[in-house]
Amino acid sequence: MVQFLIKRFIGLLFVVIGVTFITFIMGYFAPGDPIRLLLGSHQDPVVYAALRHSYTGSPGWCANRHHLGTESQ
């Protein structure tokens, strides 16, 4: 019985990791910019930048790597 549960748990892990990977890939390769779709025909660069910052936060860890102490000299 324990061996059966271990096999089912390992299968569950593969399914969860697989579904997560597929969902991420589908979202990453989806066409379009959600913020441009949200703004529609009223695209103001200032509003676009503000919404982009509010939805994504910082530009990313690559742009802020000086906080990590890995800044190249």
Backbone as a ProteinNet text record, in pm:
[ID]
protein_1_A
[PRIMARY]
MVQFLIKRFIGLLFVVIGVTFITFIMGYFAPGDPIRLLLGSHQDPVVYAALRHSYTGSPGWCANRHHLGTESQ
[TERTIARY]
82.3	0	87	193.8	283.4	353.1	392.2	458.1	362.8	236.8	136.7	123.4	118.4	104.9	227.8	345.8	468.1	467.5	425.5	417.9	317.2	204.3	102.8	153.2	226.1	279.3	384.1	469.3	569.7	501	397.9	320.8	255.3	205.2	143.7	245.1	366.6	470	499.2	510.3	535.4	420	298.1	181.9	180.2	204	201.8	312.8	432.5	543.2	514.8	461.1	428.9	323.3	216.4	108.8	160.3	241.4	298.3	386.2	469.9	558.5	478.5	380.5	300	223.1	167.5	94.4	186.4	306.6	402.3	441	470.1	510.9	398.1	274.5	161.9	143.8	158.6	147	262.3	381	498.8	492.4	445.4	441.1	308	217.3	89	112	44.7	66.2	0.5	56.9	-3.7	50.9	22.8	61.3	-65.6	-81.4	-205.4	-234.7	-133.7	-156.9	-208.5	-155.5	-208.1	-353.5	-386.3	-525	-614.6	-561.4	-637.7	-666.1	-567.4	-584.3	-670.1	-669.4	-748.5	-695.2	-783.8	-742.4	-692.3	-701.1	-657.3	-517.4	-420.4	-284.5	-203.7	-184.7	-101.3	28.2	145	270.5	289.5	241.1	255.6	168.2	45.1	-45.7	5	57	111.9	228.2	319.4	434.4	389.6	290.7	242	175.6	93.5	30	132.1	230.6	335	411.7	441.1	513.2	425.9	297.7	210.6	185.3	181.4	158.7	285.5	398.2	521.1	615.5	597.1	688.4	817	927.1	1056.5	1088.9	1187.6	1222.7	1276.4	1312.8	1362	1491.2	1530.3	1649.9	1776	1773	1892.4	1922	1818	1838.6	1878.3	1842.3	1870.2	1976.4	2068.3	2164.5	2266.7	2276.8	2370.2	2330	2203.3	2158.6	2207.7	2240.3	2284.8	2434.4	2505.4	2650.1	2722.3	2655.8	2717.6	2741.7	2750.5	2769.1	2907.2	2910.5	3039.9	3114.9	3242.1	3326.7	3354.4
-119.4	0	126.2	124.2	239.5	258.3	149.8	157.8	217.5	181.7	237.2	388.3	431.9	574.7	652.7	594.8	661.3	678.2	574.6	583.5	690.8	695.8	796.3	936.7	954.1	1084.3	1130.3	1039.8	1074.3	1111.8	1039.4	1074.1	1210.9	1239.5	1369.5	1481.3	1460.7	1563.4	1590.9	1485.1	1503.8	1577.6	1546.1	1613	1760.8	1792.6	1932.7	2012.6	1956	2025.3	2040.8	1938.6	1946.1	2049.3	2051.7	2148.7	2290.4	2308.4	2440.8	2485.7	2397.8	2431.2	2466	2386.6	2411.3	2542.6	2570.7	2694.8	2815.3	2807.4	2917.1	2941	2834.3	2847.7	2908	2864.4	2919.5	3068.3	3108	3249.2	3331.6	3274.3	3346.5	3371.8	3274.8	3287.4	3340.2	3379.3	3433.4	3566.7	3587.8	3712.3	3830.8	3946.8	4070	4116.1	4239.4	4302.4	4328.5	4267.9	4284.6	4429.4	4510	4649.4	4728	4698.5	4764.9	4724.5	4600.3	4556.4	4624.1	4645.7	4711.5	4856.9	4925.4	5066.3	5085.7	4988.9	5001.1	5109.7	5195.4	5301.1	5425.3	5428.8	5544.2	5519.1	5510.9	5478	5604	5637.7	5749.2	5690.9	5736	5676.9	5685.1	5791	5805.8	5703.9	5688.7	5591.1	5449.9	5426.4	5294.7	5260.5	5355.9	5332.1	5310.4	5385.2	5369.2	5233.2	5191.9	5060.9	4948.5	4965	4864.1	4847	4958.1	4951	4891.2	4925.3	4872.9	4723.1	4674.9	4532.6	4449.2	4503.5	4424.3	4459.4	4572.3	4611.5	4665.3	4618.7	4666.8	4607.5	4662.5	4610.4	4468.1	4418.5	4282.2	4273.6	4152.2	4135.2	4168.6	4158.6	4192.6	4341.5	4423.3	4567	4612.5	4535.8	4573	4484.6	4433	4339.7	4405.9	4540.3	4606.2	4585.7	4555.5	4524.8	4388.8	4301	4165.5	4157.2	4263.7	4261.8	4191.6	4170.5	4101	4196.7	4323.4	4420.9	4403.6	4401.2	4384.7	4516.4	4508.8	4628.2	4687.8
0	0	0	78.4	84.4	-50.4	-112.7	-242.9	-347.2	-341.1	-431.9	-411.3	-285.5	-257.2	-302	-287.1	-331.5	-482.9	-555.7	-701.3	-744.1	-676.7	-710.4	-680	-571.3	-534.4	-635.6	-678.9	-779.6	-910.8	-947.9	-1067.3	-1054	-934.1	-908.8	-926.3	-878.5	-893.4	-1040.8	-1121.6	-1264.2	-1332	-1294.6	-1354.7	-1317	-1191.2	-1146.7	-1215	-1221.2	-1287.1	-1436.5	-1500.2	-1642.6	-1673.7	-1595.4	-1618.4	-1594.5	-1491.9	-1464.8	-1580.3	-1631.7	-1742.3	-1867.2	-1900.7	-2020.6	-2007.8	-1890.2	-1868.9	-1883.2	-1827.5	-1838.7	-1984.2	-2056.7	-2196.3	-2280	-2256.5	-2332.7	-2303.4	-2179.2	-2144.8	-2198.5	-2202.3	-2249.6	-2399.7	-2474.7	-2620	-2672.5	-2585.4	-2629.5	-2700.6	-2812.5	-2887.1	-2817.7	-2842.2	-2793.9	-2660.7	-2631.1	-2505.5	-2426	-2308.9	-2233.8	-2196.7	-2176.9	-2139.7	-2259.6	-2376.7	-2497.4	-2522.1	-2495.8	-2510	-2406.5	-2286.7	-2180.8	-2216.2	-2273.1	-2308.1	-2432.6	-2521.6	-2643.7	-2734.4	-2782.8	-2875.3	-2802.8	-2671.2	-2591.5	-2537.1	-2625.1	-2582.7	-2560.4	-2434.3	-2393.7	-2338.1	-2383.2	-2335.9	-2184.5	-2123.4	-1977.5	-1905.8	-1950.8	-1889.6	-1914.1	-2034.4	-2065.9	-1972.5	-1952	-1864	-1720.1	-1675.7	-1538.5	-1519.1	-1614.8	-1604.6	-1614.7	-1703	-1718.6	-1587.4	-1522.6	-1395.2	-1285.3	-1284.5	-1179.3	-1194.8	-1319.7	-1341.6	-1329.4	-1372.4	-1372.9	-1259.8	-1195.4	-1088.1	-1145.1	-1093.8	-1140.2	-1276.6	-1346.5	-1478.4	-1475.8	-1363.6	-1355	-1276.5	-1245.9	-1163.7	-1242.4	-1373.1	-1452.3	-1443.4	-1447.3	-1441.7	-1301.5	-1201.2	-1063.3	-999.9	-1079.4	-1024.4	-933.5	-934.6	-843.7	-698	-673.5	-537.8	-490.8	-585	-550.2	-527.7	-558.9	-541.6	-654	-768.9	-882	-998.5	-969.2	-1074.6	-1136.9	-1269.1	-1336.2	-1334.5	-1320.3	-1308.1	-1442.4
[MASK]
+++++++++++++++++++++++++++++++++++++++++++++++++++++++++++++++++++++++++

